[in-house]
Amino acid sequence: MRFMMMLPAPPDVLEKIGNRPDPELFAAMHRYNDEMRKAGVLLLAEGLVPPSKGVRLKAQGGKKVVMDGPFAEAKEVIAGFWLIQAKSLEEAIEWAQRCPLPEPGEMVIRQVFEQGDFPAELPNQGGKG
């Protein structure tokens, strides 16, 4: 099973950090990523730039509308994520508990749908799973 572990954070915190993360936290995250890579569970790990450098796409009235960041109405945005392969939710939680989260901090863990999770009559759209 694949799981996405996401780090939500307030947008203003990400704007303050920008491209200058705390060196100790950055080093701890690298060690954590290396531990998961060596265990064979890490599929992907990425940090995301601040919301001011992003865009939002909305469908409105049959059209797609693009809005530049930052997004004042957002209370939290995703600061980074890991995609891991684990045998169970419990194993994913064990890996998440090892993460050097900044305080106060939290992590959201969600299982990724696999092709077999959908009814057989739905077409395979070429995605992983």
N, C-alpha and C positions, 0 to 999 in steps of 0.2 A: 504494500500500500504506500502511496505517496502522500505526504503531508506538507502543507505550507505553514511555516512558522513566521508570523509577521510581527514587526515592532511598530505599534502605533505611537505617535508622539504629537504634541500640540505644534501647529505650524510655526508659531513664534519661536519655539525652542530650536526648531530646525533652521530657521532663518538666522538665528544668532550663531549657531554652530557653523553653518555654511560649509565651506571646504576645509575647515580646521577642527577636526574632531579631537577629543581629548587623547593625547598620545598613549596613556596607560590603558584606557578603554579600547583604543584601536588595537594595541598589541594583544590585549586579552581576547578580543574578538578573533584575531588571526590565529591565536593558539586554539581557540574553540573550533574554528573552521578546520584547522589542521587535524584536530582530534577526530572530528566527524569524517573527514576525508580518509584518514588512516583506517577508520572502522568500516569504511565502505558504504556509509549511509548518506553522505552529502552528494546531492545532484547539482545544486546551484545555490550560491549565496551572493547577494548583492545589496548594496546600500543605494538609496535614492537621493537625488539632489533636492534642495529645498523647493517647496511649492511655488515660489516666485519664478522659478525657471521652468515650470510645467504649464500645461494647458489642460483644459477640460472640454470634452466634446459632449454636447447634449442634443438629443433628438427632440425637436419642437415643431409642431405643425407640419410634419412631413419633410422637414429640412434638418440638416446637421449644423449646429451652431458651435463655433470654436471660441472659447474664452481663455484669455491669458491669466496665469496665476499672478499673485497669490489669491487664494480663495477665502475671503473674509468670513464666510459662513461656516467654514470647516472647523470643527472643534478638535479633530484629530486627523492625521494623514499617516500613511505608511512610510516609515523612515528607512526600512530595509526588510529583507526577507531571506529565508532559507527554504529550499525545496529539498526534502529528504525522503529516503526510502526506508520505511520501518515495517516491522512485522505486525504492529498493532498501534492503537492510539496510546496505550500505556508506554510502549517503547518510545514513541514520539515525545510524550510528556517527560520521560526520563532524560532525553536529549535536551529538551527545552529547559529543564531544571538546571542543567550544567551551564547554561548561557550566562555570561557576565553582564547581566542587565544593569543599566544605569538606574539609580534610584532618584525619585520614584519612577518605576517603570513597569511595564507589563508586556506580555507576549500573547498573541492570539494564534491558536493552532487549529487548522482546518484540514480535513481530509480532501484530497483531490479526487474528483470523479474519474473513474476508469471506464473504458468502453463497455465492459461487462455490467456496469451499474445501470445501463439504459436498456429499454426493451429491444429485443432483437430486430423488430421491424423498423427501427430507426436506422437511417443510413450512417455508415461510418464516414465521417468527414475528414479522415486522414490525420486526426489528432493522435497523440500518444494514448496508449491505454490498452 
